[in-house]
Amino acid sequence: MDQPPRHVLTNVRLPLPLLKALKHRAVEERRPAAALVRAAVETYLIQKPSVPRPEATARWLRGLIGSAGTSGKKPANLSVDHDHYLYGAPKKSLRKPSRK
């Protein structure tokens, strides 16, 4: 017996106008909004397949090696700021804590 593909629940943040357009289209097509999102993601991934970029891999490896350091020391904030050390993203540890 063939089983249907297993779906996993995820959350996606959409701007309100985009969400309204999605719901409107779902009503027009008499399909669940989730089905439209899945179809759009599949189309996007088919049209723009992921191709490994050697320069990105090399940069990632250099960042990983550099963050470990030759002296055996590593930054105290490595677990929080790993994206900074690997990809050059802004440091999260420098952000001010959000007030709740």
MARMARTOR-990246 format. One record per residue (C-alpha): residue number from 0; chain; z, y, x. Coordinates in Angstrom, 2 decimals. Each point is the difference from the previous one (the first is absolute). Example, Ala and Ser with C-alpha at 12.3 -4.5 7.8 and 13.67 -1.06 7.14 Angstrom:
REM MARMARTOR-990246
<lumdo=0	fike=A	z=7.80	y=-4.50	x=12.30>
<lumdo=1	fike=A	z=-0.66	y=3.44	x=1.37>
This chain:
REM MARMARTOR-990246
<lumdo=0	fike=A	z=0.00	y=0.00	x=0.00>
<lumdo=1	fike=A	z=-0.97	y=3.41	x=1.38>
<lumdo=2	fike=A	z=2.78	y=2.52	x=-0.18>
<lumdo=3	fike=A	z=-0.67	y=3.71	x=-0.43>
<lumdo=4	fike=A	z=0.74	y=2.19	x=3.01>
<lumdo=5	fike=A	z=3.64	y=0.99	x=0.30>
<lumdo=6	fike=A	z=0.69	y=3.68	x=-0.54>
<lumdo=7	fike=A	z=2.74	y=1.94	x=1.74>
<lumdo=8	fike=A	z=1.54	y=3.08	x=-1.56>
<lumdo=9	fike=A	z=-0.32	y=3.20	x=2.02>
<lumdo=10	fike=A	z=0.47	y=3.70	x=-0.67>
<lumdo=11	fike=A	z=-2.61	y=2.65	x=0.63>
<lumdo=12	fike=A	z=0.66	y=3.72	x=-0.25>
<lumdo=13	fike=A	z=-2.84	y=1.86	x=-1.68>
<lumdo=14	fike=A	z=-0.41	y=3.69	x=-0.75>
<lumdo=15	fike=A	z=0.48	y=0.61	x=-3.72>
<lumdo=16	fike=A	z=-3.65	y=0.95	x=-0.68>
<lumdo=17	fike=A	z=-1.18	y=-3.21	x=1.67>
<lumdo=18	fike=A	z=2.47	y=-2.09	x=-2.00>
<lumdo=19	fike=A	z=-1.15	y=1.63	x=-3.24>
<lumdo=20	fike=A	z=-3.64	y=-0.68	x=0.89>
<lumdo=21	fike=A	z=0.86	y=-3.63	x=0.81>
<lumdo=22	fike=A	z=1.76	y=-0.51	x=-3.32>
<lumdo=23	fike=A	z=-2.85	y=1.67	x=-1.88>
<lumdo=24	fike=A	z=-2.54	y=-2.28	x=1.70>
<lumdo=25	fike=A	z=2.15	y=-3.05	x=-0.74>
<lumdo=26	fike=A	z=0.00	y=0.87	x=-3.70>
<lumdo=27	fike=A	z=-3.76	y=0.65	x=0.05>
<lumdo=28	fike=A	z=-0.71	y=-3.36	x=1.64>
<lumdo=29	fike=A	z=2.72	y=-1.85	x=-1.91>
<lumdo=30	fike=A	z=1.40	y=-1.37	x=3.24>
<lumdo=31	fike=A	z=3.44	y=0.29	x=1.58>
<lumdo=32	fike=A	z=0.36	y=2.83	x=2.51>
<lumdo=33	fike=A	z=1.15	y=-2.58	x=2.57>
<lumdo=34	fike=A	z=-3.34	y=-1.81	x=-0.33>
<lumdo=35	fike=A	z=-1.87	y=3.23	x=0.68>
<lumdo=36	fike=A	z=2.14	y=0.70	x=3.07>
<lumdo=37	fike=A	z=-0.57	y=-3.54	x=1.34>
<lumdo=38	fike=A	z=-3.75	y=0.36	x=-0.51>
<lumdo=39	fike=A	z=-0.03	y=3.40	x=1.73>
<lumdo=40	fike=A	z=1.97	y=-1.32	x=2.98>
<lumdo=41	fike=A	z=-2.27	y=-3.05	x=0.29>
<lumdo=42	fike=A	z=-3.09	y=2.22	x=-0.10>
<lumdo=43	fike=A	z=1.46	y=2.32	x=2.63>
<lumdo=44	fike=A	z=0.86	y=-2.87	x=2.33>
<lumdo=45	fike=A	z=-3.42	y=-1.60	x=-0.40>
<lumdo=46	fike=A	z=-1.86	y=3.27	x=0.60>
<lumdo=47	fike=A	z=2.15	y=0.97	x=2.98>
<lumdo=48	fike=A	z=0.99	y=-3.19	x=1.80>
<lumdo=49	fike=A	z=2.66	y=0.24	x=2.65>
<lumdo=50	fike=A	z=-1.48	y=-0.25	x=3.45>
<lumdo=51	fike=A	z=2.38	y=-0.35	x=2.93>
<lumdo=52	fike=A	z=-0.30	y=3.02	x=2.25>
<lumdo=53	fike=A	z=0.65	y=-0.88	x=3.65>
<lumdo=54	fike=A	z=1.14	y=3.53	x=0.86>
<lumdo=55	fike=A	z=2.63	y=-0.05	x=-2.77>
<lumdo=56	fike=A	z=1.28	y=-3.40	x=1.15>
<lumdo=57	fike=A	z=0.17	y=1.18	x=3.61>
<lumdo=58	fike=A	z=1.88	y=3.18	x=-1.04>
<lumdo=59	fike=A	z=2.43	y=-2.10	x=-2.03>
<lumdo=60	fike=A	z=0.66	y=-2.34	x=2.93>
<lumdo=61	fike=A	z=0.46	y=2.90	x=2.44>
<lumdo=62	fike=A	z=2.48	y=1.55	x=-2.42>
<lumdo=63	fike=A	z=1.87	y=-3.24	x=-0.39>
<lumdo=64	fike=A	z=0.20	y=-0.55	x=3.75>
<lumdo=65	fike=A	z=0.88	y=3.63	x=0.63>
<lumdo=66	fike=A	z=2.80	y=-0.05	x=-2.57>
<lumdo=67	fike=A	z=1.60	y=-2.98	x=1.73>
<lumdo=68	fike=A	z=-0.16	y=1.90	x=3.28>
<lumdo=69	fike=A	z=-0.06	y=-1.39	x=3.51>
<lumdo=70	fike=A	z=3.70	y=0.60	x=0.57>
<lumdo=71	fike=A	z=0.97	y=-2.26	x=-2.88>
<lumdo=72	fike=A	z=1.33	y=2.98	x=-1.97>
<lumdo=73	fike=A	z=-1.33	y=0.72	x=-3.42>
<lumdo=74	fike=A	z=0.49	y=3.04	x=-2.20>
<lumdo=75	fike=A	z=3.11	y=-0.14	x=-2.18>
<lumdo=76	fike=A	z=-2.12	y=0.88	x=-3.04>
<lumdo=77	fike=A	z=-2.74	y=-2.59	x=0.57>
<lumdo=78	fike=A	z=0.65	y=-1.84	x=-3.27>
<lumdo=79	fike=A	z=-0.30	y=3.24	x=-1.99>
<lumdo=80	fike=A	z=-2.76	y=1.69	x=2.00>
<lumdo=81	fike=A	z=-2.19	y=-3.00	x=0.90>
<lumdo=82	fike=A	z=-3.04	y=1.66	x=-1.64>
<lumdo=83	fike=A	z=0.49	y=2.98	x=2.31>
<lumdo=84	fike=A	z=0.11	y=-2.13	x=3.13>
<lumdo=85	fike=A	z=-2.90	y=-2.23	x=-1.07>
<lumdo=86	fike=A	z=-2.33	y=2.38	x=-1.85>
<lumdo=87	fike=A	z=1.20	y=3.53	x=0.76>
<lumdo=88	fike=A	z=1.28	y=0.66	x=-3.53>
<lumdo=89	fike=A	z=2.72	y=2.65	x=-0.43>
<lumdo=90	fike=A	z=3.50	y=-1.26	x=0.78>
<lumdo=91	fike=A	z=1.94	y=-0.99	x=-3.11>
<lumdo=92	fike=A	z=3.30	y=0.51	x=1.79>
<lumdo=93	fike=A	z=-0.72	y=3.74	x=0.20>
<lumdo=94	fike=A	z=-0.33	y=0.34	x=-3.78>
<lumdo=95	fike=A	z=2.85	y=1.57	x=-1.87>
<lumdo=96	fike=A	z=1.72	y=-2.40	x=-2.38>
<lumdo=97	fike=A	z=-1.04	y=0.50	x=-3.61>
<lumdo=98	fike=A	z=2.62	y=1.18	x=-2.43>
<lumdo=99	fike=A	z=0.60	y=-2.15	x=-3.02>
